[in-house]
Amino acid sequence: MSENNGSTRAFDTAAADFDRLGEYLWRPIAAATLARTAPAAGERVLDACCGTGASALPTAEAIGAAGRVDAVDLSEGLIEILRQRAAGYSQLYPHIGDVTAWPDGGYDLVQVVLGIFFFPDMTAGTEYLISRVRPGGRAGFTIWRRGAVETAGKHLATAVAAVTGTPPPSPRPAHPVDELNQPEPFGTWLGERGLTDITVAEHELRLSMTPEIAWLLITGSGFAGAFTELDAAQTAAVRDAYLTSLDNAGIRDLDATTLIGVGRRP
């Protein structure tokens, strides 16, 4: 999933809950992505930042035994779960690796679901992945739409600060994705990376924030990195403070809308 060492450690820790969260978040988003990237029978596909296979597994089904899916992620914990699931798919090959240095090329399709914003250099990493596509092949990238899932992060940060007695964290530094997380700029940016025939679709999704799912969103995602240094008692206190904060704010669901950009390499 992530190409950032800190995020990779968080995903390793969160692997089991990451997989459980898939039912509510990763798999619906992956299904919407595949409806746009359209993996077809016999194709060679690179599924980068693959997690536990939310997009890689249905891609393997779509391409059939005559195709091949290389599913790559830096997180050993996530890949281990995918390996267990991939046992019945001779066409699916899970790998622990850095997709921004993946050596193979000539793919019919390269797809990345919620991964490119973790790259140390998002632009260079995306351009490299596009270079792995054969001429005439397709590339698809899914990112969060502006504002998506941000509310959960803000309430979590407040809860961690309250439990640890530390000041709330400063706003995160500006990131290139902040300028791209609307359809028009995202499409323009993909065109600047060399793609043509670009479409950008918005996949509207609301995540029900029951206490169980609201906390699973934290423990099963990169948000888990916020409390990897806390002990069990502190983590339990963060959970209570976080859920209380959401409840006091009247938050019953969460915007989890994504943008799906697909284009063709000339």
N, C-alpha and C positions, 0 to 999 in steps of 0.2 A: 504494500500500500504506500508506504512512505519512503522517500529517498533521503530523509533527514535522520541523523542518528538518534536524536532525542525522541522524535516521533516513532522511530522504529522500535525503540525500547518500550514505549507506551503501548504500541500495538502488540508486541510480544506478550506483555503483561495482560493485555485485554483480550487475548485471542478467543477464549471460550465465550465471553460475553459479546465480543464482536460478532461471532457466529450467530448467537441467539438474537442479536439485534437485526440480523439480516432479514428475518421474517417481516419486520415492520419498516425497515429503511433500505438496506442495501439491495435486496432482491427486487422490490418495486422499481427502484431507480435503475437497476441493471436492465430490467425488462423493457423499460422505456427507452434506454439507450440502444438495446439490440433491435428494437423496432425501427431505429433510424440507421444503425450501421449495417443491418441486414446481412449477417454472415450466411453464406450459402454453401450448399453441398460441394465438398471437395476443396474448399478454400484453405489456404494457410493463413493463420491468424496469430498475431501477437497481442495477448491480453496483458497489458502492463499495469503494475500496481494492483494485482489481481485479488488481494485479500484471501478469503476462504473460498472464492470461486463463484460469487454471485453472478458475474457475467461469463466467466470461463466455462462453467458447467453447461449452461444452456447454449453457449456457443458451440461446445463440443457436440451437443445433440444436433444442432442445426447443420453442422458441416459434415457429420457422419464419419464413418470409418475411413473414407478415402481422403479426408482432410487432416489437418494438424493444428492444434492450439498449443502454443508455448505460453504458459501462464507464469508470470514472473513477479516476485515481490521480495523486498529485503527482509521481511519479518519471518523468521524461522517458525514462530508459533502459528502464524496464519497459514504458511505453506504446509506445515505438518497436518493441519486439519484438511486442507485441500487434497493432499496426497491420499489420505484415507478415503476421501470421496471419489477420487479419480480412478480408483482401482478398477472400476467397470468400464473405463473409457480408454481404449488403446490409442485413441487419437489425441488425448490430453496429456501434456507433459508439464508438470509443475517444476519450477526452478526457484531457488533462492538466488537472487542476483539484483544488480543495479541496472534498471532499465535504461538509464541515461548513458550506459556504456555497453548495451546489449550487442553482441557481435553479429548476429544473424540479420539478414535482410531479405528483400524480395517478397515481402508479405503481400497478400491480397488485401488484408485489412489489419490495421493497428488501432486498438481501442484502449482508452484509459478512462475509467469511471472514478471520478473524485480523487485524482492522484497528482495532476501536474502542479498544483499549488504547493505541494510538499518538496518539489525539486529545489536544490540549492540555487539554481538559475532556471526559473520556469521557462523563459523564452528559449534558451539554449537547449534545455532538455526536450521541449516540445519539438523544436526543429530537428533534433537528432532522431526522435521517434518517427517523424514524418519521413526522414531519409531512409528508414527501414522499410518503407512501403515501395512496392514496385511501381514503375510508371503506369498510370491508369488505375492504380489501386486506391483504396479509401483509407481515411483516418478519421476517427471519431473521439471527441474529448468532452467529458461531462464535468461541469463545475457547478458550485452553488450559485444560485441567483442572489443578487444583492439583498442582504438582510437575513437570508436563510440561516437557521440554527444559531444565529448570534445571541438570541435571548437566553438560551440555555447557558452559553458560555459566560454571559454577564452575571447571571444568578449564581453560577458555580464559583466564579471568582470572588463574589461577595461573601459566599459561604466559607470558602477557604480562608479568606482574610479574617473573618470573624472568629473562626475556630483557632487559628494559629496566632492571633493577636498581631498580625502584620498589616501594614497599610494595603489597601486594595491596589492591585497591579496597575501600572500605567497602561494607557492604551497601547496595543501592539504597534510596532513600527509599520509604516506604510508598506504594502505588498503590491506587486504588479497586478494581481488578480482584482484588487480594489477598483481598478480603472476598467476592468473588462467584464464585470459580472452583470452586464445587461446585454440583450441580444445584439444590438447594432455594433457596439464596440468589440464584442467577442467575435462576431463574424469578420469585422475589419481586421482584427488581429490575426485570425487564422489565415486570412488572405495574405497578410504580410509575411506569414511563415511559408508561403508558397503554394497553398492549396487553392483549388478552383472549384466551381460549382458548389459553393458553400451554402448550407442551410443551418439555421440555428432554431431549435425548438425549445419552448418552455414546457417543462413537465411539472405541473402543479401537484404538490403533495402536502398534506397536513398530517402531522404525527400526533396521535392522541397522547396527551401527557398525563396518563394515570401515574400514580406514584411508582409503580413497577417499571413502566416504560421510560418515564422521565429519568430514573436512576440508571437504567440499562443504557440509555443514550450516553451517559457519562462513562460508565465502566466498560462499555463496548465500543469506544471510539477513541480518537486522539485526545479527547478531553481527559482521559484517564491519566495522562501525564501530569495533570495538576496536583495529584495527591500520591504519586509514587513514593515520595519520601515520608509520608505520614504513617503513623502506626495504626493498628486496627481501631483503637478507641477514637482517634482523631478522624479517621475515615468515616466511622459511624456518625460522629458529630457533624461532619461536613454533609453527609447524606441528609440528616435531619434538618440542618440549617438551609440546605438547598431546596428541599421539598417544601419547607415552611415558607421560604421566600417566594417560590412559584405560586403557592396557594394564596399567600397574602396579596400577590399581584393579580390574582384571578386568571392565571394562565392555564388553560385547559387543553390547548393544542399548540403546535409549533409549526411554523412555516419551514418546510423542507424542500422547497422548489429548486429545481436544477435547470441549467441550460445545457442542451446537447448540440454541440457543433460538429458537423460532418462535412468533409470535403474530399476532393479527389486530387491525387498528385499528378501533375501533367506528365 
